Amino acid sequence: MDQQAQSYMLASLTRPHSEQLLQGLQLLRQDHELCDIVLRVGDAKIHAHKVVLASISPYFKAMFTGNLSEKETSEVEFQCVDEAALQAIVEYAYTGTVFISQETVESLLPAANLLQVKLVLKECCSFLESQLDAGNCIGISRFAETYGCHDLCLAATKFICQNFEEVCQTEEFFELTRAELDEIVSNDCLKVVTEETVFYALESWIKYDVTERQQYLAQLLHCVRLPLLSVKFLTRLYEANHLIRDDHACKHLLNEALKYHFMPEHRLSYQTVLSTRSRCAPKVLLAVGGKAGLFATLESMEMYFPQTDSWIGLAPLSVPRYEFGVAVLDQKVYVVGGIATHMRQGISYRRHESTVERWDPDSNTWSTVERMAECRSTLGVVVLAGELYALGGYDGQYYLQSVEKYVPKVKEWQPVAPMTKSRSCFATAVLDGMVYAIGGYGPAHMNSVERYDPSKDAWEMVAPMADKRINFGVGVMLGFIFVVGGHNGVSHLSSIERYDPHQNHWTACRPMNEPRTGVGSAIVDNYLYVVGGHSGSSYLNTVQRYNPITDSWLDSSGMIGLRRARHCRGSRQASLLLDECARLATGDHRDGQSEKGRVWVEERSGADHHGSCQEDDHYCCWTTTRTLPFYRGLTKAQAR
């Protein structure tokens, strides 16, 4: 023990001091001692101290310290503030507590907003958010907008979209103005099972006051995603709905929607007239696993938010993997096979895998799923009719043509008819209920394409691509399949081709600005995202986003890691829901620089709406996007 005792001490008494100070000030106020201001509302008078009010309110601070007349007065009258609300705010200034209820919040929030008491305003907004239900969400949204409560307004709007099928049956819904209704039903995040729900909601709103509202029918019908309705439903509307039958503009819109179904070669042009986007929550892109350079294998996963142009990290895979398949099934992300890096006695080794992992977005956790019958890397993975298909690949010795499918109901993998050719590093796509296997290596570079008919359990060859390709991206939208980039055995490719299943023909499209091999691709919000890859000289951390409507490419944020895209996947997110998703898969690394990036996107809506990124002579222009935070190869990106 020190011979000399410390001659000083700093005692921290912040909490008891604060409590004593507040209690002392409250007693002074209650006894009207040292009070220098009286707030008058009608006949009521509230005594207080200017310094206390100014400390919690910029409004009062400006009043008492600025050049206003109230600076010198001892009494201020309020005309537009509720007496009880003003009393509650003064009580809060002296106690730090405030009572909020359904009865008080409607007067307390406006008072807190006027007086700029931010903490009380925030608590009022939080309380109202907790009270949201189908019957009051529209009213709360209006209330929040009136007083500039942005976060509450967003929360109410989100609630309306997520619970639209209940909200559209309430009295508040029928009392919406046309402009308010237009804003709601135009929202991409409207959660409906089919677009028919949106139409019936609009019809009910019009019939609530048909004399006054019938004039808005055509304007509102334009907000319905008519191409997502089935031909049968559109035809029934045309024939049986007298409101539409008697309106020339409405009939024209229905005709355009029917043309969308019957004239698929012109679908892209209809996007300027009718919205063909599926309803969804805000969409995100997932980047999973892959390689960083020649030796480092990644287990990380990141999520990209197009709305904020930002990435966040998520739970990693159980082991680092690359050259695997990825898909979304029943709102869960499946990572299938690949090559995993393991450790044994401090030494790392790599192994071709038959293992499968599943990510749950609700808990942000990974779990193990039943193994495949065979080890597979550089495989193709698709989801069709609620079942997960694993196609071809490489088991470490042989290129595979075998196919198996995972049936969640029985939790087992079952054999499927094999492909006509062995394939690895290839792309897979689902279009019109068929599974396509495109290009790849087995053991030579291929441009051949075959498709699987599940009703016949059989494969057939279709038209080949112009270029041989491995490790390329694929996207499905508007009834076409698009292949992007890859490697032909000689060079890295920037070319794009489009397949028309009705014509059984591939068409060359305008190329990207730079070649990409091992690229991941996904379609999100009618944009084609091209993620990572290898240019032939270096790994890429750039993300390119193409808009086929404006024929332009836009910048996007780079990923947290540099990856060569192993798997990318497109889908939509609503509280991390994955029921309407696009799937992306990328592939294999054969020559030390190139690897496969394959993508298939299936969009589900009320009318079996399938899509793909279309490149066309009039819609082909590429631009560079923002870089990824670090380089990655053999990665998988998934849009949700």
Beta strands, then each sheet from edge to edge (+ up, - down):
strand 1: 37-41
strand 2: 44-48
strand 3: 75-77
strand 4: 283-292
strand 5: 296-305
strand 6: 310-314
strand 7: 321-322
strand 8: 325-329
strand 9: 332-336
strand 10: 339-344
strand 11: 347-352
strand 12: 356-360
strand 13: 365-369
strand 14: 380-384
strand 15: 387-394
strand 16: 399-407
strand 17: 412-416
strand 18: 427-431
strand 19: 434-441
strand 20: 445-453
strand 21: 458-462
strand 22: 473-477
strand 23: 480-484
strand 24: 496-500
strand 25: 505-509
strand 26: 520-524
strand 27: 527-531
strand 28: 543-547
strand 29: 552-555
strand 30: 567-568
strand 31: 570-572
strand 32: 582-589
strand 33: 595-601
strand 34: 636-639
sheet 1: 2+ 1- 3-
sheet 2: 6+ 5- 4+ 31-
sheet 3: 6+ 5- 4+ 34- 30-
sheet 4: 7+ 10- 11+
sheet 5: 8+ 9- 12+ 13-
sheet 6: 14+ 15- 16+ 17-
sheet 7: 18+ 19- 20+ 21-
sheet 8: 22+ 23- 24+ 25-
sheet 9: 26+ 27- 28+ 29-
sheet 10: 32+ 33-
end
